[in-house]
């Protein structure tokens, strides 16, 4: 059953109320994260100890609280393309998809929520002239902070969408604690959001890098090779295995560079570099439509928009930043 919470307030009524035992949020100071890649760097205190029904209701009533509006993973923007964030109490009475109001955390002293409305019409009716836009269409133009916030919202909503039923007993579970837990009312098992680790690696040899094109990608769209980490594997082992499986190249010296949360639907992209032992490519056609070596001069031309044949990976992808980092070194 694809259950919706019929009314906004109902979500909070489902959760047990407890006394406020922890230090109030307005007495804390948030330590800002270091500079990170797109979709990371949200300046949030997740407030994981302040998520009782009573506390969440207090957050939602706070005058400076704001809620992003979604429908099927798309976000509400105004006529200028800016994200719309409304006071949560303005959404009382709206029909929401499970998990109901999602509490993202505290941006300083401002509570941040996300709401997924049941119809596109209901969402766009909230603000005249508004429209729903896919997150990929917003990624290159939003401020980094906003992109990180809605990326977190999308990943959490998708996790709830794919985990409605208890993996222990099969009964339908329900969202708790502002959306950071699902609890099975039948067997009392708690379920928590997960991310899937993916290694994405730039394969290097001399002044060249090896890039591939997926079967569903447009002509000229090449990127770094990538694959999921398997159970029992280290990141280094996953890097070596994936390159061998996809293009038949043996690599050594895998090195971690940086990571990126990827909300499509919930990956953690782990950027690496490794060194190829040969230039011979044996492509796996089930995974790779094309694979070839690019010299630094070729990649510089692509990044400058001067290539008539190849497309630059979008600037919100970790592949773009792996290549950019490589180009920055002699």
C-alpha positions as CSV (number, residue, x, y, z in Angstrom):
1,X,0.0,0.0,0.0
2,X,1.4,3.4,-1.0
3,X,0.2,5.2,2.1
4,X,0.1,8.9,2.5
5,X,-0.2,10.9,5.6
6,X,-3.5,12.7,5.1
7,X,-2.6,15.8,7.0
8,X,0.6,17.5,8.0
9,X,-0.1,17.4,11.8
10,X,-0.9,13.7,11.7
11,X,2.8,12.9,11.1
12,X,3.8,14.3,14.5
13,X,1.0,12.6,16.3
14,X,2.4,9.2,15.2
15,X,5.5,9.7,17.2
16,X,5.9,9.4,21.0
17,X,6.4,12.6,22.9
18,X,9.1,13.0,25.4
19,X,10.4,15.8,27.6
20,X,13.0,18.2,26.3
21,X,16.1,16.7,27.9
22,X,18.8,18.1,25.7
23,X,20.4,21.4,25.3
24,X,18.2,23.8,23.3
25,X,19.2,24.2,19.6
26,X,19.5,28.0,20.0
27,X,22.3,27.6,22.5
28,X,24.6,25.7,20.2
29,X,27.1,26.9,17.6
30,X,27.5,25.2,14.3
31,X,31.0,24.4,13.0
32,X,30.9,25.1,9.3
33,X,32.2,22.3,7.0
34,X,35.3,22.6,4.8
35,X,34.8,23.3,1.1
36,X,33.4,20.2,-0.6
37,X,32.0,19.1,-4.0
38,X,28.5,19.8,-5.2
39,X,25.7,18.2,-3.1
40,X,28.0,18.2,0.0
41,X,28.6,20.9,2.5
42,X,25.2,21.4,4.0
43,X,25.6,23.7,7.0
44,X,23.3,21.5,9.2
45,X,23.2,20.4,12.7
46,X,21.2,17.2,12.2
47,X,19.8,17.5,15.8
48,X,19.4,13.8,16.1
49,X,18.7,14.0,19.9
50,X,15.9,16.6,19.4
51,X,13.4,14.8,17.2
52,X,10.5,13.9,19.5
53,X,7.0,14.8,18.2
54,X,6.9,17.7,20.7
55,X,10.3,19.0,19.6
56,X,9.5,18.7,15.9
57,X,6.3,20.5,16.3
58,X,8.1,23.3,18.1
59,X,10.6,23.5,15.3
60,X,7.9,23.7,12.7
61,X,6.1,26.6,14.5
62,X,9.3,28.6,14.8
63,X,8.9,31.8,12.8
64,X,12.2,31.4,10.9
65,X,11.6,27.7,10.0
66,X,11.5,26.9,6.3
67,X,10.4,24.0,4.2
68,X,11.4,23.0,0.6
69,X,8.6,21.7,-1.5
70,X,8.8,18.6,-3.6
71,X,6.8,16.3,-5.8
72,X,8.2,13.0,-7.2
73,X,11.8,14.3,-6.5
74,X,11.3,17.6,-8.3
75,X,11.6,20.9,-6.4
76,X,9.4,24.0,-6.4
77,X,11.0,27.1,-7.9
78,X,9.7,30.6,-8.6
79,X,9.7,32.4,-12.0
80,X,13.3,33.4,-11.6
81,X,14.4,29.8,-11.0
82,X,15.1,30.3,-7.3
83,X,14.1,27.6,-4.8
84,X,11.0,28.2,-2.9
85,X,11.1,27.7,0.9
86,X,7.9,28.3,2.9
87,X,7.0,28.4,6.5
88,X,6.1,24.8,7.5
89,X,2.8,25.9,9.2
90,X,1.6,27.2,5.8
91,X,1.4,23.6,4.7
92,X,-0.9,22.4,7.4
93,X,-3.7,20.4,5.7
94,X,-1.7,19.4,2.6
95,X,-1.6,15.8,1.6
96,X,1.9,14.5,1.9
97,X,3.7,11.4,0.7
98,X,5.3,9.1,3.3
99,X,7.5,10.0,5.3
100,X,5.4,13.1,5.8
101,X,7.4,16.2,7.0
102,X,11.1,15.5,6.7
103,X,13.2,17.4,9.2
104,X,16.6,18.0,7.6
105,X,18.2,19.7,10.5
106,X,19.2,23.1,11.9
107,X,20.9,25.8,9.8
108,X,22.2,27.8,12.6
109,X,19.0,28.5,14.5
110,X,16.7,28.0,11.5
111,X,14.9,24.6,11.3
112,X,14.9,23.3,7.7
113,X,12.2,20.8,6.5
114,X,11.2,19.3,3.2
115,X,7.7,18.3,2.2
116,X,6.7,16.0,-0.7
117,X,3.2,16.9,-1.8
118,X,0.9,14.2,-3.4
119,X,0.2,16.1,-6.6
120,X,2.1,18.6,-8.8
121,X,-1.0,20.7,-8.9
122,X,-1.0,21.1,-5.1
123,X,2.6,22.0,-5.1
124,X,2.5,24.7,-7.8
125,X,-0.7,26.1,-6.3
126,X,1.2,27.2,-3.3
127,X,3.0,30.1,-5.1
128,X,1.7,31.8,-8.2
129,X,3.9,31.3,-11.3
130,X,5.9,28.5,-9.6
131,X,7.0,25.3,-11.3
132,X,8.6,21.9,-10.4
133,X,12.1,21.3,-11.7
134,X,14.3,18.2,-11.5
135,X,17.3,18.5,-9.3
136,X,19.7,17.8,-12.2
137,X,18.3,20.9,-13.9
138,X,19.0,23.0,-10.8
139,X,22.5,21.6,-9.9
140,X,24.6,23.9,-12.0
141,X,22.8,27.1,-11.0
142,X,21.9,26.9,-7.3
143,X,24.2,28.1,-4.5
144,X,26.2,25.3,-3.0
145,X,24.4,25.4,0.3
146,X,20.9,25.1,-1.3
147,X,22.1,22.3,-3.6
148,X,23.4,20.4,-0.6
149,X,20.2,20.8,1.3
150,X,17.9,19.6,-1.4
151,X,20.3,16.8,-2.3
152,X,20.0,15.5,1.3
153,X,16.2,15.9,1.0
154,X,16.0,13.9,-2.2
155,X,18.2,11.1,-0.9
156,X,16.2,10.7,2.3
157,X,12.8,10.8,0.4
158,X,14.1,8.1,-2.0
159,X,15.3,6.0,0.9
160,X,11.8,6.0,2.4
161,X,10.3,5.3,-1.0
162,X,12.4,2.1,-1.5
163,X,12.2,1.0,2.2
164,X,8.5,1.1,3.1
165,X,8.5,-2.5,4.3
166,X,10.4,-4.1,7.1
167,X,13.2,-6.3,5.8
168,X,12.9,-8.5,8.9
169,X,9.2,-9.5,8.8
170,X,7.8,-7.9,5.6
171,X,5.2,-5.7,7.3
172,X,4.8,-2.0,6.4
173,X,7.1,0.2,8.5
174,X,6.5,3.9,9.5
175,X,8.7,6.9,9.6
176,X,9.9,8.2,12.9
177,X,12.1,11.0,14.3
178,X,11.5,13.5,11.5
179,X,12.4,11.0,8.8
180,X,15.7,9.6,10.0
181,X,14.3,6.3,11.1
182,X,11.7,3.8,10.0
183,X,10.2,1.5,12.7
184,X,8.3,-1.7,12.1
185,X,5.1,-1.7,14.3
186,X,5.0,-5.5,14.0
187,X,8.4,-6.7,15.1
188,X,9.8,-3.3,16.5
189,X,12.9,-3.4,14.2
190,X,14.4,0.0,13.5
191,X,15.7,0.8,10.0
192,X,18.1,3.7,9.2
193,X,19.0,5.5,6.0
194,X,21.8,4.0,4.0
195,X,24.1,5.2,1.2
196,X,25.7,2.9,-1.4
197,X,29.5,3.3,-1.8
198,X,30.7,3.7,-5.4
199,X,34.3,4.0,-6.5
200,X,34.9,6.3,-9.4
201,X,38.4,6.4,-10.7
202,X,40.6,8.2,-13.1
203,X,42.9,5.7,-14.7
204,X,46.2,7.4,-15.6
205,X,49.2,6.5,-17.7
206,X,51.9,9.0,-18.5
207,X,50.0,12.1,-19.7
208,X,46.8,10.2,-20.5
209,X,43.6,9.3,-18.8
210,X,41.2,6.5,-19.7
211,X,37.5,7.5,-20.0
212,X,34.4,5.5,-20.9
213,X,30.9,6.1,-22.3
214,X,28.0,4.2,-20.9
215,X,25.6,2.4,-23.3
216,X,22.7,4.9,-22.6
217,X,24.9,8.0,-22.8
218,X,24.9,10.4,-25.8
219,X,27.7,10.3,-28.3
220,X,30.8,12.1,-27.1
221,X,29.8,11.9,-23.4
222,X,32.8,10.3,-21.7
223,X,33.5,10.1,-18.0
224,X,35.6,8.3,-15.4
225,X,35.0,4.6,-14.8
226,X,32.9,3.7,-11.8
227,X,31.3,0.8,-9.9
228,X,29.7,-0.3,-6.7
229,X,31.9,-1.6,-3.8
230,X,31.1,-5.2,-3.2
231,X,30.7,-6.8,0.3
232,X,34.1,-7.8,1.7
233,X,36.0,-5.4,-0.6
234,X,38.2,-2.5,0.3
235,X,38.0,0.7,-1.8
236,X,41.4,-0.2,-3.4
237,X,40.2,-3.7,-4.3
238,X,37.0,-2.3,-5.8
239,X,38.9,0.2,-7.9
240,X,41.2,-2.5,-9.3
241,X,38.4,-5.0,-10.0
242,X,36.0,-2.5,-11.6
243,X,38.7,-1.2,-14.1
244,X,39.6,-4.8,-15.0
245,X,35.9,-5.8,-15.4
246,X,34.9,-2.8,-17.5
247,X,37.9,-2.2,-19.8
248,X,40.3,-5.2,-19.2
249,X,43.1,-3.0,-17.9
250,X,45.3,-3.9,-14.9
251,X,45.9,-1.0,-12.6
252,X,48.0,-0.4,-9.5
253,X,48.5,2.3,-6.8
254,X,44.8,3.2,-6.2
255,X,44.8,6.5,-4.3
256,X,41.8,8.2,-2.7
257,X,41.2,11.9,-3.8
258,X,37.8,13.1,-2.5
259,X,34.2,12.1,-2.2
260,X,30.7,13.3,-3.1
261,X,27.2,12.4,-2.0
262,X,25.2,11.6,-5.1
263,X,21.4,11.8,-4.7
264,X,20.4,9.6,-7.6
265,X,19.1,8.0,-5.5
266,X,21.6,7.6,-2.7
267,X,25.3,6.9,-3.5
268,X,28.5,8.1,-2.0
269,X,30.9,8.6,-4.9
270,X,34.5,7.9,-3.8
271,X,36.9,9.6,-6.1
272,X,40.2,7.8,-6.8
273,X,43.2,7.8,-9.1
274,X,45.1,4.7,-10.2
275,X,47.9,3.8,-12.6
276,X,47.5,1.6,-15.6
277,X,50.0,-1.1,-16.5
278,X,49.1,-1.1,-20.2
279,X,47.2,0.9,-22.8
280,X,45.4,-2.1,-24.2
281,X,41.6,-1.9,-23.8
282,X,39.3,-4.9,-23.8
283,X,35.9,-3.4,-23.4
284,X,32.9,-5.1,-21.6
285,X,30.1,-4.1,-24.0
286,X,27.4,-4.8,-21.4
287,X,28.8,-1.9,-19.3
288,X,30.9,0.3,-21.6
289,X,29.9,1.4,-25.1
290,X,33.2,3.1,-25.8
291,X,36.5,3.5,-24.0
292,X,39.6,5.4,-25.1
293,X,42.7,7.2,-23.9
294,X,42.7,11.0,-23.8
295,X,45.8,13.1,-23.5
296,X,45.9,16.1,-21.2
297,X,45.8,18.5,-24.2
298,X,42.6,16.8,-25.4
299,X,40.9,17.1,-22.0
300,X,42.0,20.8,-21.7
301,X,40.3,21.4,-25.1
302,X,37.2,19.7,-23.9
303,X,37.1,21.7,-20.7
304,X,37.5,24.9,-22.7
305,X,34.5,24.0,-24.9
306,X,36.7,23.8,-28.0
307,X,36.0,20.2,-28.9
308,X,33.5,19.5,-31.6
309,X,33.4,15.8,-30.8
310,X,33.4,15.3,-27.0
311,X,31.3,16.7,-24.1
312,X,32.7,17.9,-20.8
313,X,31.3,16.1,-17.8
314,X,28.8,18.5,-16.0
315,X,30.4,20.7,-13.4
316,X,28.3,19.2,-10.6
317,X,29.7,15.7,-11.1
318,X,32.7,14.2,-9.3
319,X,34.1,13.1,-12.7
320,X,34.4,16.7,-13.7
321,X,36.4,17.5,-10.5
322,X,38.7,14.5,-10.8
323,X,39.6,15.6,-14.3
324,X,40.0,19.2,-13.2
325,X,42.2,18.2,-10.4
326,X,44.4,16.1,-12.8
327,X,44.6,19.1,-15.2
328,X,45.8,21.3,-12.4
329,X,49.1,19.3,-12.0
330,X,51.9,19.3,-14.5
